[in-house]
Amino acid sequence: MGNQVTARLLSSEQLEFMKEKLETVLADKGVKIEHPAVLPLVEKAGAEVSGSRVRFPRRLIEETLKKVPAGFTLAGRDSRYDLRLPHPENLFYTRTCTGALNYCSENNDYHPVTLKEAAEFTLLSSHLDRIDYCSLPSVRSPDVPPPTTDIHTLRTVLNNTTRHVWVQPYEKENVSYLIDAAGAVVGGKSNLKNRPVISMIACSNTPLEYKSMDLEVILQCCRYGIPIQACALPTGGANAPVTPQGLALLAAVEVMAIVLMAQMIEPGTPVVATPLPFSLDMATTYTLQAPVEVTLCRMAAVQLFAEGYGIPAHTYGTGSDSMSLDGQNMIERTSTAHLVALAGASVLGGAGQLEVAKTISPLQLIIDNDIFIMAGRLKGGLEVNEETLAFNEIMGLTGREAFISMEHTLKYFRETFRPRTFFRDSRRAWEELGSKGLVERSRDIYNSIRQNYNDLSLPEDVSQEIAGIIRRADKELSGL
């Protein structure tokens, strides 16, 4: 690998300035948390607690950050898909969209996500080489009790992938059942610390507050060694500053508070800094995901954590405000993927999402797979030496030799990435193949992949154990 390409948005002086302001907010302003078990734990660790207001003295911040693990693994059910953070080659991993409510099928049918489609989307992602782990969509199905939807969805996802799974709980009471289900995959919850086949998202309630459910996630993850994706989802101009700089600062403060709480509860708990900012369109009051200013915010927040604190950073690396697989969509998501990757993100999130992360599309997932490969190729940079320069071949030219016949070309031409979703031939060939565009070619690829799916089902004993957990959850949480 050559010298990697980077997009360092903040200067060293700006980075230190933002760190100082972040720590000032945490030390002097603090955050509000509501959880009877978490408050005494952080107070015992040195936080200043006044009612529900928690402040983190600067010395405490400094000492607590030393406890953040330098590296850890997001485990897959199959160890071949283990993901080591930070990335061993300083590149990035990718994940599917989480929380999407709607499904846009290959035939452009738009409707709420069903369990069957959650299974299909997960299985497809497991057959794409640049989608590294899976998330849970928001299923709405008459066959699933609403209070336990996330638990049913986790079983569906686990039954259709052998890769790591990112879990977003929907209710405080569900957290323990979700962990029980993950524990069944590795032979018991006590084994999750060594084989964390799930990670869990804990979110702020912007500005500077934390709900009981998310604090329960932090507490339970610390107890069982489950990696925490420490998340903030501020909306610039609504509940957060409208400027990219201010939006990045508030997002970073909220994420850092989760990082600190986790280390204060259980030192060494794995954490991924996950700022996922949005912005409010002042002309329409509609929340947006993909304005260039939001991309700048993500780049700043990623650099702040990755370079400023040495903590792996995760943010949206794809996504669009568009409702369809149109030109706007492709421009927004490709620009985002490239810039966030170059800014140093360890995880690019949101594969397959449309409509400000409200919708998932299997065709978009296939296209994003190619976009991520391009972003990785760009990030990897170039190795420059006499061999890669073809220096000897150039010096040996005697006339108008064709490089196509040279050994050097034969050796290196396969390194050129040819996206499966692109067409790179003549107009005549294009017309003979039906004059298909990007979306039509993606549909053909999708049909080909799903005709050759591998069976990724859970072992029968594990499946039965999880079924028992779900029956218990349905009875205790839904009264069924």
ZATITI-826005 format. One record per residue (C-alpha): residue number from 1; x, y, z; residue in three letters. Coordinates in steps of 0.2 Angstrom, whole numbers, padded with zeros to 4 digits, m for minus. Example, Ala and Ser with C-alpha at 12.3 -4.5 7.8 and 13.67 -1.06 7.14 Angstrom:
<pts>
 resi  east north    up resn
    1  0062 m0022  0039  ALA
    2  0068 m0005  0036  SER
</pts>
This chain:
<pts>
 resi  east north    up resn
    1  0000  0000  0000  MET
    2  0006  0017 m0004  GLY
    3  0005  0034  0004  ASN
    4 m0013  0036  0009  GLN
    5 m0024  0050  0003  VAL
    6 m0031  0061  0017  THR
    7 m0043  0076  0019  ALA
    8 m0037  0084  0035  ARG
    9 m0051  0098  0037  LEU
   10 m0045  0105  0053  LEU
   11 m0027  0113  0056  SER
   12 m0018  0107  0071  SER
   13 m0022  0124  0080  GLU
   14 m0041  0122  0075  GLN
   15 m0041  0104  0082  LEU
   16 m0034  0109  0099  GLU
   17 m0046  0124  0100  PHE
   18 m0061  0112  0097  MET
   19 m0054  0100  0110  LYS
   20 m0052  0113  0123  GLU
   21 m0070  0119  0119  LYS
   22 m0077  0101  0120  LEU
   23 m0069  0099  0137  GLU
   24 m0075  0115  0143  THR
   25 m0093  0111  0139  VAL
   26 m0091  0094  0148  LEU
   27 m0082  0102  0163  ALA
   28 m0092  0118  0166  ASP
   29 m0109  0115  0158  LYS
   30 m0111  0096  0159  GLY
   31 m0125  0085  0153  VAL
   32 m0141  0079  0160  LYS
   33 m0144  0060  0164  ILE
   34 m0159  0051  0171  GLU
   35 m0155  0034  0177  HIS
   36 m0154  0028  0196  PRO
   37 m0140  0016  0193  ALA
   38 m0129  0026  0182  VAL
   39 m0129  0042  0192  LEU
   40 m0120  0035  0208  PRO
   41 m0108  0025  0197  LEU
   42 m0101  0041  0188  VAL
   43 m0102  0051  0204  GLU
   44 m0091  0037  0213  LYS
   45 m0079  0038  0198  ALA
   46 m0076  0057  0201  GLY
   47 m0090  0066  0191  ALA
   48 m0098  0081  0199  GLU
   49 m0117  0076  0201  VAL
   50 m0130  0089  0206  SER
   51 m0148  0081  0204  GLY
   52 m0148  0075  0186  SER
   53 m0134  0087  0180  ARG
   54 m0117  0078  0178  VAL
   55 m0101  0088  0175  ARG
   56 m0084  0080  0171  PHE
   57 m0069  0089  0178  PRO
   58 m0054  0091  0166  ARG
   59 m0043  0080  0177  ARG
   60 m0056  0067  0176  LEU
   61 m0058  0068  0157  ILE
   62 m0039  0066  0155  GLU
   63 m0038  0051  0167  GLU
   64 m0054  0043  0160  THR
   65 m0048  0044  0142  LEU
   66 m0033  0034  0146  LYS
   67 m0044  0019  0150  LYS
   68 m0052  0019  0132  VAL
   69 m0045  0003  0124  PRO
   70 m0032  0006  0110  ALA
   71 m0040 m0008  0100  GLY
   72 m0054 m0021  0100  PHE
   73 m0064 m0032  0089  THR
   74 m0081 m0032  0082  LEU
   75 m0084 m0051  0081  ALA
   76 m0093 m0060  0067  GLY
   77 m0103 m0076  0070  ARG
   78 m0090 m0083  0058  ASP
   79 m0073 m0077  0064  SER
   80 m0067 m0074  0046  ARG
   81 m0078 m0058  0047  TYR
   82 m0070 m0051  0063  ASP
   83 m0067 m0033  0062  LEU
   84 m0052 m0026  0071  ARG
   85 m0053 m0008  0076  LEU
   86 m0043  0003  0072  PRO
   87 m0043 m0004  0054  HIS
   88 m0026 m0013  0053  PRO
   89 m0022 m0005  0036  GLU
   90 m0029  0012  0042  ASN
   91 m0044  0010  0030  LEU
   92 m0062  0008  0035  PHE
   93 m0076 m0004  0037  TYR
   94 m0094 m0002  0031  THR
   95 m0112 m0006  0038  ARG
   96 m0130 m0006  0032  THR
   97 m0143  0007  0037  CYS
   98 m0151  0005  0054  THR
   99 m0168  0011  0059  GLY
  100 m0175  0013  0042  ALA
  101 m0194  0012  0042  LEU
  102 m0198  0009  0023  ASN
  103 m0192 m0003  0010  TYR
  104 m0190  0002 m0009  CYS
  105 m0190 m0015 m0018  SER
  106 m0181 m0019 m0034  GLU
  107 m0198 m0015 m0043  ASN
  108 m0199  0002 m0035  ASN
  109 m0213 m0004 m0023  ASP
  110 m0213  0007 m0007  TYR
  111 m0220  0001  0009  HIS
  112 m0215 m0002  0028  PRO
  113 m0201 m0014  0031  VAL
  114 m0207 m0032  0034  THR
  115 m0198 m0046  0043  LEU
  116 m0196 m0055  0027  LYS
  117 m0188 m0039  0019  GLU
  118 m0176 m0037  0034  ALA
  119 m0171 m0055  0031  ALA
  120 m0168 m0052  0012  GLU
  121 m0159 m0036  0015  PHE
  122 m0147 m0044  0027  THR
  123 m0144 m0059  0017  LEU
  124 m0140 m0048  0002  LEU
  125 m0128 m0038  0012  SER
  126 m0119 m0054  0017  SER
  127 m0116 m0058 m0001  HIS
  128 m0108 m0041 m0005  LEU
  129 m0089 m0041 m0003  ASP
  130 m0088 m0023  0004  ARG
  131 m0102 m0023  0016  ILE
  132 m0093 m0028  0032  ASP
  133 m0107 m0028  0045  TYR
  134 m0126 m0027  0047  CYS
  135 m0139 m0016  0056  SER
  136 m0157 m0018  0061  LEU
  137 m0170 m0009  0050  PRO
  138 m0186 m0004  0059  SER
  139 m0199 m0018  0055  VAL
  140 m0217 m0014  0055  ARG
  141 m0227 m0031  0054  SER
  142 m0244 m0037  0060  PRO
  143 m0235 m0053  0064  ASP
  144 m0224 m0045  0077  VAL
  145 m0229 m0037  0093  PRO
  146 m0224 m0019  0093  PRO
  147 m0216 m0019  0110  PRO
  148 m0204 m0033  0105  THR
  149 m0201 m0029  0087  THR
  150 m0182 m0026  0089  ASP
  151 m0180 m0043  0097  ILE
  152 m0189 m0052  0083  HIS
  153 m0179 m0042  0071  THR
  154 m0162 m0046  0079  LEU
  155 m0167 m0065  0077  ARG
  156 m0171 m0062  0059  THR
  157 m0154 m0053  0056  VAL
  158 m0144 m0066  0065  LEU
  159 m0152 m0079  0055  ASN
  160 m0146 m0072  0039  ASN
  161 m0128 m0066  0042  THR
  162 m0112 m0073  0049  THR
  163 m0105 m0055  0051  ARG
  164 m0106 m0043  0065  HIS
  165 m0122 m0035  0069  VAL
  166 m0126 m0017  0076  TRP
  167 m0141 m0017  0087  VAL
  168 m0152 m0002  0091  GLN
  169 m0164 m0006  0105  PRO
  170 m0182  0002  0105  TYR
  171 m0186  0000  0123  GLU
  172 m0176  0000  0139  LYS
  173 m0184 m0016  0144  GLU
  174 m0178 m0024  0128  ASN
  175 m0160 m0022  0131  VAL
  176 m0157 m0037  0142  SER
  177 m0167 m0049  0129  TYR
  178 m0157 m0042  0115  LEU
  179 m0141 m0047  0124  ILE
  180 m0148 m0064  0129  ASP
  181 m0151 m0067  0111  ALA
  182 m0133 m0062  0106  ALA
  183 m0127 m0072  0120  GLY
  184 m0135 m0088  0113  ALA
  185 m0125 m0086  0098  VAL
  186 m0108 m0088  0107  VAL
  187 m0114 m0100  0121  GLY
  188 m0119 m0088  0134  GLY
  189 m0118 m0069  0139  LYS
  190 m0102 m0072  0148  SER
  191 m0093 m0076  0132  ASN
  192 m0099 m0059  0123  LEU
  193 m0084 m0050  0131  LYS
  194 m0072 m0062  0121  ASN
  195 m0083 m0064  0105  ARG
  196 m0094 m0048  0104  PRO
  197 m0105 m0053  0089  VAL
  198 m0116 m0038  0092  ILE
  199 m0112 m0020  0097  SER
  200 m0126 m0008  0103  MET
  201 m0130  0010  0099  ILE
  202 m0132  0022  0114  ALA
  203 m0138  0040  0109  CYS
  204 m0139  0057  0116  SER
  205 m0156  0066  0117  ASN
  206 m0149  0082  0110  THR
  207 m0145  0095  0117  PRO
  208 m0135  0087  0131  LEU
  209 m0147  0075  0138  GLU
  210 m0148  0056  0139  TYR
  211 m0163  0045  0140  LYS
  212 m0165  0031  0152  SER
  213 m0165  0018  0138  MET
  214 m0148  0024  0131  ASP
  215 m0141  0024  0149  LEU
  216 m0147  0006  0151  GLU
  217 m0138  0002  0135  VAL
  218 m0122  0009  0142  ILE
  219 m0124  0000  0158  LEU
  220 m0128 m0017  0151  GLN
  221 m0114 m0016  0138  CYS
  222 m0101 m0012  0151  CYS
  223 m0107 m0027  0161  ARG
  224 m0105 m0039  0147  TYR
  225 m0091 m0031  0137  GLY
  226 m0101 m0027  0122  ILE
  227 m0094 m0013  0111  PRO
  228 m0104  0004  0112  ILE
  229 m0107  0014  0097  GLN
  230 m0108  0031  0106  ALA
  231 m0120  0041  0095  CYS
  232 m0126  0059  0094  ALA
  233 m0139  0064  0081  LEU
  234 m0141  0083  0082  PRO
  235 m0150  0093  0069  THR
  236 m0141  0109  0064  GLY
  237 m0153  0124  0065  GLY
  238 m0166  0114  0076  ALA
  239 m0159  0107  0092  ASN
  240 m0140  0111  0088  ALA
  241 m0130  0126  0080  PRO
  242 m0133  0129  0062  VAL
  243 m0115  0131  0058  THR
  244 m0105  0115  0053  PRO
  245 m0092  0119  0066  GLN
  246 m0105  0122  0080  GLY
  247 m0114  0106  0075  LEU
  248 m0098  0096  0075  ALA
  249 m0094  0103  0093  LEU
  250 m0111  0098  0100  LEU
  251 m0111  0081  0092  ALA
  252 m0093  0078  0099  ALA
  253 m0098  0084  0116  VAL
  254 m0113  0072  0117  GLU
  255 m0103  0057  0110  VAL
  256 m0088  0060  0122  MET
  257 m0100  0060  0137  ALA
  258 m0105  0043  0132  ILE
  259 m0087  0038  0130  VAL
  260 m0083  0044  0147  LEU
  261 m0098  0037  0156  MET
  262 m0093  0020  0149  ALA
  263 m0075  0020  0155  GLN
  264 m0081  0027  0172  MET
  265 m0093  0012  0174  ILE
  266 m0081 m0001  0167  GLU
  267 m0064  0004  0161  PRO
  268 m0059 m0004  0145  GLY
  269 m0076 m0005  0138  THR
  270 m0074 m0004  0119  PRO
  271 m0082  0012  0111  VAL
  272 m0084  0019  0094  VAL
  273 m0087  0038  0092  ALA
  274 m0102  0039  0081  THR
  275 m0108  0057  0077  PRO
  276 m0122  0056  0065  LEU
  277 m0127  0074  0061  PRO
  278 m0142  0081  0051  PHE
  279 m0147  0099  0047  SER
  280 m0164  0108  0046  LEU
  281 m0168  0115  0029  ASP
  282 m0174  0133  0033  MET
  283 m0184  0135  0017  ALA
  284 m0195  0119  0020  THR
  285 m0191  0114  0039  THR
  286 m0187  0097  0032  TYR
  287 m0173  0087  0040  THR
  288 m0159  0084  0028  LEU
  289 m0144  0072  0029  GLN
  290 m0133  0076  0014  ALA
  291 m0130  0095  0012  PRO
  292 m0111  0098  0009  VAL
  293 m0111  0108  0026  GLU
  294 m0116  0092  0035  VAL
  295 m0102  0083  0026  THR
  296 m0090  0096  0033  LEU
  297 m0097  0093  0050  CYS
  298 m0094  0074  0049  ARG
  299 m0076  0077  0043  MET
  300 m0073  0089  0057  ALA
  301 m0080  0077  0070  ALA
  302 m0071  0062  0063  VAL
  303 m0055  0071  0064  GLN
  304 m0058  0077  0081  LEU
  305 m0060  0059  0088  PHE
  306 m0048  0050  0077  ALA
  307 m0034  0062  0077  GLU
  308 m0038  0072  0092  GLY
  309 m0042  0058  0104  TYR
  310 m0036  0042  0095  GLY
  311 m0054  0035  0096  ILE
  312 m0061  0026  0081  PRO
  313 m0075  0036  0073  ALA
  314 m0090  0031  0064  HIS
  315 m0102  0042  0054  THR
  316 m0113  0041  0039  TYR
  317 m0103  0037  0024  GLY
  318 m0117  0036  0012  THR
  319 m0135  0042  0010  GLY
  320 m0145  0055  0002  SER
  321 m0160  0067  0004  ASP
  322 m0167  0061 m0012  SER
  323 m0182  0049 m0013  MET
  324 m0176  0039 m0027  SER
  325 m0161  0031 m0036  LEU
  326 m0159  0047 m0046  ASP
  327 m0144  0058 m0050  GLY
  328 m0145  0069 m0034  GLN
  329 m0144  0053 m0024  ASN
  330 m0129  0046 m0033  MET
  331 m0120  0063 m0032  ILE
  332 m0123  0066 m0013  GLU
  333 m0119  0048 m0007  ARG
  334 m0103  0047 m0018  THR
  335 m0096  0064 m0012  SER
  336 m0100  0059  0006  THR
  337 m0092  0042  0005  ALA
  338 m0076  0049 m0003  HIS
  339 m0074  0064  0009  LEU
  340 m0078  0055  0025  VAL
  341 m0066  0040  0021  ALA
  342 m0052  0053  0017  LEU
  343 m0056  0062  0034  ALA
  344 m0051  0046  0043  GLY
  345 m0068  0037  0048  ALA
  346 m0065  0020  0054  SER
  347 m0083  0015  0049  VAL
  348 m0094  0022  0035  LEU
  349 m0112  0019  0039  GLY
  350 m0129  0019  0031  GLY
  351 m0126  0007  0016  ALA
  352 m0142  0005  0006  GLY
  353 m0152  0020  0013  GLN
  354 m0162  0034  0004  LEU
  355 m0174  0048  0010  GLU
  356 m0163  0054  0024  VAL
  357 m0161  0036  0031  ALA
  358 m0180  0033  0031  LYS
  359 m0179  0020  0017  THR
  360 m0168  0005  0012  ILE
  361 m0166 m0001 m0005  SER
  362 m0158 m0018 m0011  PRO
  363 m0152 m0010 m0027  LEU
  364 m0145  0005 m0018  GLN
  365 m0135 m0007 m0007  LEU
  366 m0127 m0015 m0022  ILE
  367 m0122  0002 m0029  ILE
  368 m0115  0007 m0012  ASP
  369 m0105 m0008 m0012  ASN
  370 m0096 m0002 m0028  ASP
  371 m0095  0016 m0021  ILE
  372 m0086  0009 m0005  PHE
  373 m0074  0000 m0016  ILE
  374 m0070  0016 m0025  MET
  375 m0068  0025 m0009  ALA
  376 m0056  0012 m0002  GLY
  377 m0046  0013 m0018  ARG
  378 m0045  0032 m0017  LEU
  379 m0040  0031  0002  LYS
  380 m0027  0018 m0001  GLY
  381 m0017  0030 m0012  GLY
  382 m0002  0026 m0023  LEU
  383  0015  0017 m0021  GLU
  384  0028  0027 m0031  VAL
  385  0044  0018 m0036  ASN
  386  0053  0013 m0052  GLU
  387  0042 m0002 m0054  GLU
  388  0025  0006 m0053  THR
  389  0031  0021 m0063  LEU
  390  0035  0009 m0077  ALA
  391  0052  0018 m0078  PHE
  392  0062  0005 m0086  ASN
  393  0048  0002 m0099  GLU
  394  0048  0021 m0103  ILE
  395  0067  0022 m0104  MET
  396  0067  0007 m0116  GLY
  397  0055  0014 m0129  LEU
  398  0063  0015 m0146  THR
  399  0048  0020 m0156  GLY
  400  0029  0019 m0154  ARG
  401  0028  0003 m0144  GLU
  402  0011 m0003 m0138  ALA
  403  0011 m0004 m0119  PHE
  404 m0004 m0017 m0121  ILE
  405  0009 m0030 m0126  SER
  406  0021 m0027 m0112  MET
  407  0024 m0038 m0097  GLU
  408  0021 m0023 m0085  HIS
  409  0004 m0020 m0092  THR
  410  0000 m0039 m0089  LEU
  411  0006 m0038 m0072  LYS
  412 m0004 m0023 m0066  TYR
  413 m0020 m0020 m0077  PHE
  414 m0030 m0031 m0065  ARG
  415 m0028 m0018 m0051  GLU
  416 m0040 m0006 m0061  THR
  417 m0057 m0007 m0052  PHE
  418 m0071 m0011 m0063  ARG
  419 m0087 m0008 m0054  PRO
  420 m0100 m0021 m0058  ARG
  421 m0114 m0008 m0059  THR
  422 m0105  0002 m0072  PHE
  423 m0105  0000 m0091  PHE
  424 m0088  0003 m0099  ARG
  425 m0090 m0002 m0117  ASP
  426 m0096  0006 m0134  SER
  427 m0113  0013 m0137  ARG
  428 m0116 m0001 m0149  ARG
  429 m0113 m0014 m0136  ALA
  430 m0123 m0004 m0124  TRP
  431 m0138 m0004 m0136  GLU
  432 m0136 m0023 m0140  GLU
  433 m0137 m0026 m0121  LEU
  434 m0154 m0016 m0119  GLY
  435 m0147  0001 m0116  SER
  436 m0148 m0001 m0098  LYS
  437 m0144  0012 m0085  GLY
  438 m0136  0010 m0068  LEU
  439 m0152  0005 m0059  VAL
  440 m0157 m0008 m0072  GLU
  441 m0139 m0015 m0071  ARG
  442 m0140 m0016 m0052  SER
  443 m0157 m0025 m0054  ARG
  444 m0149 m0038 m0065  ASP
  445 m0135 m0040 m0052  ILE
  446 m0147 m0042 m0038  TYR
  447 m0157 m0056 m0047  ASN
  448 m0141 m0065 m0051  SER
  449 m0135 m0064 m0033  ILE
  450 m0151 m0070 m0025  ARG
  451 m0152 m0085 m0036  GLN
  452 m0135 m0091 m0028  ASN
  453 m0138 m0087 m0010  TYR
  454 m0129 m0097  0003  ASN
  455 m0138 m0103  0018  ASP
  456 m0132 m0093  0033  LEU
  457 m0145 m0099  0046  SER
  458 m0141 m0101  0064  LEU
  459 m0138 m0119  0071  PRO
  460 m0154 m0127  0076  GLU
  461 m0150 m0127  0095  ASP
  462 m0145 m0109  0094  VAL
  463 m0161 m0105  0084  SER
  464 m0172 m0114  0097  GLN
  465 m0164 m0105  0112  GLU
  466 m0167 m0088  0104  ILE
  467 m0185 m0093  0100  ALA
  468 m0187 m0097  0119  GLY
  469 m0180 m0079  0123  ILE
  470 m0192 m0071  0111  ILE
  471 m0207 m0081  0118  ARG
  472 m0202 m0075  0136  ARG
  473 m0200 m0057  0129  ALA
  474 m0217 m0058  0121  ASP
  475 m0225 m0064  0136  LYS
  476 m0217 m0052  0149  GLU
  477 m0217 m0036  0138  LEU
  478 m0232 m0039  0127  SER
  479 m0243 m0050  0137  GLY
  480 m0244 m0063  0124  LEU
</pts>
